[in-house]
Amino acid sequence: MSNQACRILFVAYGSMATEGGYKTRVISEIESIVKVNSNINLSLVCFDEVKNLRSKQDAYDLLKNKLDSLGVKLTCYGIPSFKALWILKLITGFYISLIILLEAIKGKVQIIHAQNHVVGLYTLFTKIITKKCVVLDVHGVRFAERIYKKRKRLEEYLWLDVIANYLEVWILKKYDGLIFVSEAMAKFYNCTDKTRYKVVPCCVNTNKFKIFEKSEVLLKSRLDISERFIVTYSGTFFTIWQEPDDILQIFKEIKSKITNAYLLILSGDDCEKIKQFIFSKGILEKDFAVYKLKHDLVPQWLSISNLGLLIRRPSVVNYAASPTKFGEYLSCGVPVIISENVGDFSQLVSELQIGLIAQDNNGKITLNYSDLQKISLIEKDIISSHCRKVAIDFLDWSNHSLSIVNLYQSIINS
């Protein structure tokens, strides 16, 4: 970058007041960019439902204070419900496009960094009018996600979805730069020009997610599970992206081989509903626990775990994915049981021996039990240190922020 400050406008579409993967990625990118290059002037424009801006004002105030401390200006705009009628969505689209245009002109920005497909489309209006450069952060394969939500297979696409998918690939060519969460995603979009894109996985703050050595003794004693082999699932439990049946099936198979196995669920979902679901699968009360924790406490609880679960079904959505929980497990020293072909992470597990691959055999998720036995016999301190080192080397935000800055620089210099 030159000595003159580079002005970047981040644009987010969705709730930035709720803890989740989207907010975590956007804010983490901002924090890491500010740390790696003080010559970049960042601002963030967020579009969220009016009801969220009102009901979560305190959360937005906290976010504003946090960004202020980084020298990043936050501006929020209210929009109608994301589930509004199409005509209202169309009007909202024009409104968002106009706001982005005005913010870009007012801020004299050089690059607009759009944080997902939806808001990315609206930034193209500004690009056409002002010729400003636009970088799209491709968080997911949007139209494949639409099908996945309906639990259909890709080969069952309606003709409209096929057209939409080709349209999506065509639109991606209109951006000056792309950020994918995995090489698998870049391959899915047939993006072969590496000068146009960077791969930035969903990383982890390794200073926050770390091994709490004292937690193991204190928490295990408090929960009366000192002699148990703890298998942990962390995250939402009943959303469309998760597979609760498979999670419990895997645990039951682990318990058939490791008799002192104990299932620990850390979720923001209804704990009682999760408990009843687990009971319905024949798992005894003495063999599991469900807790709803503040996000800041999760690392301490992960630290007591022997294995973490990241189970996904085969689909394009998961083939291109980069689940945030993967890095969180590893950074807390927890080896991961992960499904086949989950972004670039499944290959990382195999190559670096930081967990196990759960295979899909005709719809049934299975493990290699000799590998399970081996990993259960490794000293926890040894495997925990190895997993954390992998997280620091491959999934710490500080190792990827420079990629984003370099993309900005190549765009400005071109």
N, C-alpha and C positions, 0 to 999 in steps of 0.2 A: 504494500500500500504506500502511496505517496504521503508526504508530510501533511497534506491537507486532509482533514477528517472526511471519512466516507460515511454518507448518511444512508442508513438502511431502515426501511419501514417493514416491521413484522405485522402480518395481518392474520388474526385468528377468528375462526367461526365455530362457536360452541362455548360451553361453560368453562370459564377459567377460574371459577370459584369453588369447583368441586375437585377433590383429590382423585386423580385418575391418570391413565396413560397419556392422554392428550395433553393435559395441562403440564404434566411432568416433563414431557418431551419439549414443549414450547419454551417453558421457563428454563429448563436445563440448557437448551441451545443458547438462549440469551445470556445466561450466566457465564457459560464457557467461552462464548465469543468475546464478551467484555473482558474476561480475564486474560485471554490470549492476545488481544490487540486493543489497546486503549485508544487507538486512532480511529475507531469505528463509533459513530454516533447512532445509537439504536433508539427506536420508539416502537411501541406496540399499540395497535388498534384492535379492539376486540368487539365482535358482534355476538350478543347473547340475547335470549328471550327476555322481554321486559319483566316478566314475573321473577326471573332469576336475579336480575339486577336489583330488584326491590327486596326480595326475600333473603338474598345473600350479600347484602350491602357490606356487612362487617367483613366477610371474606374478601370482597373486592378491595375494601379499604386496606386490609393487611397486605394484599398483593401489591397495591399501589405503593405502600410504604417500602415494601421489599425492593420493588423496581426502582423507586426513587433513590434508594441507597446505592444502586448500581449506576445511577445516572440515566436511567431509561424511563421515558415518559409513557404512562398508560392512559389511553382514552377508550372509554366504553360507550357503545351505542346499542340501544334497545331495538329489538326487532320482534315481529309477531312469532307465535309458536312455530317450531320447526315442522309441526304436523298440520299447518294451516292449509286451506284450499289452494289449489294450483294458481288461481288468478291472483290471490294475495301473495303467494310466493313469487310470482312474476313481478309484481309491483315492488316487493321487498328486494328482489334482485337488482332492479334499477336503482333503488335507494342505496343499497350497499355499494354498487358500482360507482355511484356519484360521490359517496363519502370517501371511498378509497382514492378517487381522482383528486378531490379537494385536499385530502390529507397529504397526498404525494406532492402536489404543487406547493402547498403551504410549507411543508417540511423540506422542500428542495431536495428530495431524496434521489439517490442514484439507482438504487435497487429496491424493488418490492419483494419481500420474502413471504409468499403465501403458504399458510400452514394447513393445507389439505386441498382436495380437488374442488370442493364447492366454492370456497373463497378464491381459489386459483382461477376459476372461470371468470369471476367478477373483476379480477385484476387485469384480465386481457383487454377490457374496455379502456383502462388507463394506459395500457401499453400501446394500443392503437392510436389514442388521442395524443399522447405525450412522447411516445417512442422510448419511454423509460424501460429499463430492463426488469425482468421478472424471473425470480427463482421459485420453483414449486417444490415444496416438501411433500413427497408422495407417501402419505401415511399408510395407504392400503390400496388394494386393487378394487376400486369402487364398485364396478358393476358385478364383479364376481361376488363381492360381499352382499350385494342386493339379492342375488340368487341364493347364496348361502343362508341368508336370514329366512328364506322360504323353504329351506331344507331340500332344495332341488340340486341335481347334479348339473355340471356345466353343459353336458351333452343334451340336456333338456331345455336349453335356452329357447325362449320364444324368439321369433324373427326380430322383434324390436330390441331385445337384449343383445343379439348378435351385432346389430347395427350400432347400438350404443357402445359396445365393447370396441369395435373398430374406430368409432368416433373418438373414444377416449385416447386410444393410441395415437390417432392423428393430431388431437389437440396437444398432446404432450410435446410434439415437435415444434409448437409455437412458442415455447418458453425458452428463455436464454440459458437457463441452467436447471438441473433436476437433482433432487436429493432423494435417494432410495434408501429404504431401511435394510435391504439385503441385496447381494448379488443376484439371488434368485429372482427378486422383483425386477431388477434391471433386465434380466434374461426374459422374463415374462412379457415385458413391454418392448422386446426386441431392440433395446437401446445398446448399441455396440460402440458408439463414439464416446470414449472415456474422457474426452475433453469437455463434454457437456454435462456429465453427471458425477456425483460423489456418492459413495455408500457410507451412510452414518447409521449404524444400528441403534436400537433403543438401548441406551447405555445406563449407567448407574453412578450415583454419587458414592464413590468408595469411602469417602470420609464419614458419610452418614450411615451407610450400610456396611458394617464391619463386624468382626468377631468380638462378641462380648464374653470373655472367658469366665467372668464371675457369674454370668446369667445361668450357665449350665448347671452349676451346683445349686444356686439359690432357687431358680425356677423349677427345676426337676424335684427338688426337695419339697417346695411349696405345693406342687401338683401331685406329689407322691408317685413320681414316675422315674425315680432315679435309676432303676435297673431296666428301663424300657428302651427299645430301638425305635426312635421317633421318626415317623414318616409324615412330612408336613405338606399341606396344600395351602397356599397363600393366594388370596384374590377373590373376586366375585365367583359365586358358585353356580347360580342358576341362569346366567345370561346365555344368549344364543351361542356365544363363542366357546363356552365351556362344555365339558362332558362329564357331568356328575356320576352317571352310571359307570363310565369307564374308570373314573378315579377310584370309586369304591371297589370295583372289580379288581383293579391292580392291587389295592391294599389287601384285599382278601387273599390274593395269590401270594403276596409277600408274606402275609401272616402264616400261610400254610407251610412256608419254608423257614421263617424266622418267628418262632412262637411268641417271643416277647415284643413283637411289633406293636406300635401304638400310633393311632392316627390323630394328628393335630390339624385342625382346620382353623385358619385365620382369615376371616371374611367380614366384609361390611354388610353382607346380606343378613336376613332374619335368622338369628341363631337357632331359635326354636324350630323353625321350618326345616333347617338343615339337619338338626338332631332327629326329627321325626323321619326324614328321608333316609338317614343312615340306619335308624332302627328298622325301617321297612326292608332293608337289604340284609338283615340278619346279623348285623355287627353289634356286639354287646357293649353296654354302657361303660364297662371297665376298660374297654379297648380304644376309646376315642374321647376327644374333647373339642368343643367349638368355642371360639372366642372372637369377640368383636373389639378390635383395638384401635387406638389412635395411630395414625400412620407413623409417628415418631417412635412408637414402641415396637413396631414390627421387627426391626433388626435384632433386638434383644431376644425375641422369641424364636426367630429363625436360627439364631446361634446355637440353640439346644438340639437342632434337628440333625438326623443322620442322613436323610434323603429328602429331596424336594420333588414334588410332582408337577409336571407340565405336559398334560395329555391333550392332544388335539386329533381330530379326525382328518383323514386325507382329503384335501381340497386345494384349489388354487389359492384360496385365501390364506391358508396356513403354509402352503409352499413358499409364499412370498413374505411371510410374517417375520416380525422381530419382537417377540413378547418381552415386555419390561421385566417381568418376574424372573426371567432366566438370569439376568445380571444380578438381581437382588439376591437370589439364592446363592450364587457363586461368591458374591462379595462378602456374604456372611459365612462363607466356608462350607456351604451345603452342596454336595454333588446332586445332580439332577437326573431324574428319570424323565426322558423326553420322547415324544412320538417321533416316528420317522419323518424326514423331509419337512421339518419346521424351519423355514427360512434357511439361514446359514448355520443355525445353532446345532442341529442334529449332527452335522459333519464335525463341528467343533468338539462335541462330546466324544465322538468316536476317536478322533485324532489325538486329543489331549487327555483322554481317559479321566473325564470329570463327571462321570455318571454312567447311565445305562440307556439303551435305545429300546423303547416299547414298540413292538411290531404289530401291525394290523394283519391278522391271519383270517381272511374271510369274515371280517366284521368283529372278530374277537381280538382284544388287545392282550398281547402276551409278552413275557420277559424271558430272557435267557437266564435260567436259574443258576448256572455255574458262575456267570458273571455277577449275579446278585450275591451269591455266597462269597465270592472273592472280595467284593466291595464292602460287605458287612464285616469282614475280618480285618480290614485295614484299620490301623490306629486312627481314631477320629482326628487327633491333632495333625497327623501327617496329611490326610486327605483334605482337611479343612484349609491348611496352609496352601496346598496346591491349587485348590479351587479359587481361593482369594487371589492368588498370584495371577491366575488366568483372567479373572475379572479386572484386575488392575491393568494388565498388559493389553487386553483386547476390548474391554467394555467400559473403561473409565472415560467420562466426557472429555477430559483434558486431552485424550489421545485422538479425538475426532474433530474437535472444534477448529483446528488448523485446516482441516479439509474444507470446511465451510468457508473459512476466510480465503483460502486459496481459490475456491470457486468464484467468490466475489471478485477477487483480483483479476482472474483470467477474463471474466465478463467485462469488467471496466476497461481493461487493457486491449480488448479485442476491437 
